[in-house]
Amino acid sequence: MIGRIRHGWTTADNADPYERLLRGEIFPAIAAKEASGYRGIQLFRRGLASGGVEFITIMWFDSGETVKRFAGDDYERAVVPATAPALLARYAARSQHYEIKEQLSY
């Protein structure tokens, strides 16, 4: 299993609209692609001392090959829909990928 991690930062005023965009449009559009090997997504949000807000998404894929089928040959390039940058102060242009060695749920 592979975790694909992406970071984005926004202002406090844009945080709720950005979260609504993610949950209401972007995540459903990803799911609608029915990409083979895509297993889901998590959204993390935290306020920063600067007053801004950081978002992290972690997508779950069966393997590195399924990530490449989803994201293309330059699979580390962040896939950012055209509607998102207007709400983001900045975002990481590259995604990180980690092999998930253990996953426990209680």
BALOBA-1460 file (C-alpha; in Angstrom, 3 decimals):
// residues 106
<rec num="1" residu="m" x="0.000" y="0.000" z="0.000"/>
<rec num="2" residu="i" x="1.255" y="3.492" z="-0.880"/>
<rec num="3" residu="g" x="0.313" y="6.789" z="0.780"/>
<rec num="4" residu="r" x="0.405" y="9.843" z="-1.524"/>
<rec num="5" residu="i" x="0.765" y="12.996" z="0.584"/>
<rec num="6" residu="r" x="0.159" y="16.576" z="-0.540"/>
<rec num="7" residu="h" x="0.352" y="19.837" z="1.426"/>
<rec num="8" residu="g" x="-1.500" y="23.100" z="0.863"/>
<rec num="9" residu="w" x="-1.704" y="26.330" z="2.847"/>
<rec num="10" residu="t" x="-4.382" y="28.992" z="2.820"/>
<rec num="11" residu="t" x="-5.602" y="32.003" z="4.740"/>
<rec num="12" residu="a" x="-8.065" y="31.642" z="7.597"/>
<rec num="13" residu="d" x="-10.734" y="33.323" z="5.417"/>
<rec num="14" residu="n" x="-10.244" y="30.789" z="2.604"/>
<rec num="15" residu="a" x="-9.938" y="27.682" z="4.796"/>
<rec num="16" residu="d" x="-13.646" y="26.801" z="5.004"/>
<rec num="17" residu="p" x="-14.298" y="27.463" z="1.273"/>
<rec num="18" residu="y" x="-11.241" y="25.364" z="0.373"/>
<rec num="19" residu="e" x="-12.381" y="22.510" z="2.600"/>
<rec num="20" residu="r" x="-15.860" y="22.656" z="1.017"/>
<rec num="21" residu="l" x="-14.243" y="22.526" z="-2.445"/>
<rec num="22" residu="l" x="-12.217" y="19.467" z="-1.453"/>
<rec num="23" residu="r" x="-15.099" y="17.597" z="0.150"/>
<rec num="24" residu="g" x="-17.848" y="18.665" z="-2.226"/>
<rec num="25" residu="e" x="-16.122" y="18.644" z="-5.629"/>
<rec num="26" residu="i" x="-12.525" y="17.422" z="-5.714"/>
<rec num="27" residu="f" x="-12.835" y="14.241" z="-3.630"/>
<rec num="28" residu="p" x="-16.023" y="13.109" z="-5.420"/>
<rec num="29" residu="a" x="-14.364" y="13.796" z="-8.806"/>
<rec num="30" residu="i" x="-11.402" y="11.625" z="-7.811"/>
<rec num="31" residu="a" x="-13.731" y="8.822" z="-6.714"/>
<rec num="32" residu="a" x="-15.753" y="9.143" z="-9.938"/>
<rec num="33" residu="k" x="-12.644" y="8.299" z="-11.971"/>
<rec num="34" residu="e" x="-12.868" y="4.803" z="-10.477"/>
<rec num="35" residu="a" x="-9.099" y="4.495" z="-10.786"/>
<rec num="36" residu="s" x="-8.003" y="0.906" z="-10.354"/>
<rec num="37" residu="g" x="-6.008" y="0.576" z="-7.134"/>
<rec num="38" residu="y" x="-7.213" y="3.848" z="-5.559"/>
<rec num="39" residu="r" x="-8.450" y="3.019" z="-2.049"/>
<rec num="40" residu="g" x="-9.454" y="6.342" z="-0.514"/>
<rec num="41" residu="i" x="-8.365" y="9.697" z="0.840"/>
<rec num="42" residu="q" x="-7.944" y="11.423" z="4.197"/>
<rec num="43" residu="l" x="-8.053" y="15.159" z="4.897"/>
<rec num="44" residu="f" x="-6.102" y="16.809" z="7.707"/>
<rec num="45" residu="r" x="-6.455" y="20.465" z="8.711"/>
<rec num="46" residu="r" x="-4.664" y="22.568" z="11.302"/>
<rec num="47" residu="g" x="-4.471" y="26.224" z="12.237"/>
<rec num="48" residu="l" x="-1.029" y="27.803" z="12.199"/>
<rec num="49" residu="a" x="0.488" y="30.347" z="14.599"/>
<rec num="50" residu="s" x="0.734" y="32.741" z="11.638"/>
<rec num="51" residu="g" x="-3.064" y="32.730" z="11.352"/>
<rec num="52" residu="g" x="-3.039" y="30.617" z="8.212"/>
<rec num="53" residu="v" x="-4.327" y="27.083" z="7.807"/>
<rec num="54" residu="e" x="-2.488" y="23.999" z="6.548"/>
<rec num="55" residu="f" x="-4.213" y="21.126" z="4.774"/>
<rec num="56" residu="i" x="-2.743" y="17.697" z="4.124"/>
<rec num="57" residu="t" x="-4.341" y="15.032" z="1.991"/>
<rec num="58" residu="i" x="-3.261" y="11.418" z="2.036"/>
<rec num="59" residu="m" x="-4.482" y="9.224" z="-0.793"/>
<rec num="60" residu="w" x="-4.220" y="5.445" z="-0.520"/>
<rec num="61" residu="f" x="-3.175" y="3.270" z="-3.467"/>
<rec num="62" residu="d" x="-2.466" y="-0.437" z="-3.845"/>
<rec num="63" residu="s" x="1.006" y="0.113" z="-5.344"/>
<rec num="64" residu="g" x="3.392" y="2.531" z="-6.995"/>
<rec num="65" residu="e" x="2.072" y="1.393" z="-10.359"/>
<rec num="66" residu="t" x="-1.480" y="2.370" z="-9.434"/>
<rec num="67" residu="v" x="-0.217" y="5.812" z="-8.349"/>
<rec num="68" residu="k" x="1.430" y="6.223" z="-11.764"/>
<rec num="69" residu="r" x="-1.767" y="5.194" z="-13.548"/>
<rec num="70" residu="f" x="-3.633" y="7.831" z="-11.532"/>
<rec num="71" residu="a" x="-1.095" y="10.677" z="-11.713"/>
<rec num="72" residu="g" x="0.818" y="9.953" z="-14.930"/>
<rec num="73" residu="d" x="4.497" y="9.515" z="-15.731"/>
<rec num="74" residu="d" x="5.512" y="12.503" z="-13.600"/>
<rec num="75" residu="y" x="3.641" y="10.904" z="-10.712"/>
<rec num="76" residu="e" x="5.208" y="13.126" z="-8.039"/>
<rec num="77" residu="r" x="3.679" y="16.237" z="-9.624"/>
<rec num="78" residu="a" x="0.771" y="17.375" z="-7.484"/>
<rec num="79" residu="v" x="-2.560" y="17.007" z="-9.252"/>
<rec num="80" residu="v" x="-4.249" y="20.324" z="-8.429"/>
<rec num="81" residu="p" x="-7.610" y="21.097" z="-10.054"/>
<rec num="82" residu="a" x="-7.915" y="24.518" z="-11.704"/>
<rec num="83" residu="t" x="-10.423" y="25.719" z="-9.086"/>
<rec num="84" residu="a" x="-8.121" y="25.123" z="-6.090"/>
<rec num="85" residu="p" x="-5.246" y="27.645" z="-6.539"/>
<rec num="86" residu="a" x="-7.591" y="30.630" z="-6.164"/>
<rec num="87" residu="l" x="-8.231" y="29.522" z="-2.575"/>
<rec num="88" residu="l" x="-4.683" y="28.478" z="-1.714"/>
<rec num="89" residu="a" x="-1.943" y="30.843" z="-0.613"/>
<rec num="90" residu="r" x="0.557" y="28.184" z="-1.718"/>
<rec num="91" residu="y" x="0.824" y="24.467" z="-2.231"/>
<rec num="92" residu="a" x="3.544" y="21.879" z="-2.609"/>
<rec num="93" residu="a" x="4.138" y="21.251" z="-6.303"/>
<rec num="94" residu="r" x="5.336" y="17.715" z="-5.600"/>
<rec num="95" residu="s" x="3.577" y="14.944" z="-3.725"/>
<rec num="96" residu="q" x="5.462" y="12.536" z="-1.490"/>
<rec num="97" residu="h" x="4.916" y="8.794" z="-1.607"/>
<rec num="98" residu="y" x="5.476" y="6.376" z="1.250"/>
<rec num="99" residu="e" x="5.164" y="2.633" z="1.480"/>
<rec num="100" residu="i" x="2.738" y="1.878" z="4.290"/>
<rec num="101" residu="k" x="4.349" y="-0.753" z="6.441"/>
<rec num="102" residu="e" x="1.644" y="-1.054" z="9.093"/>
<rec num="103" residu="q" x="-1.903" y="0.219" z="9.486"/>
<rec num="104" residu="l" x="-3.786" y="-0.391" z="12.718"/>
<rec num="105" residu="s" x="-7.335" y="0.602" z="13.554"/>
<rec num="106" residu="y" x="-8.942" y="0.280" z="16.964"/>
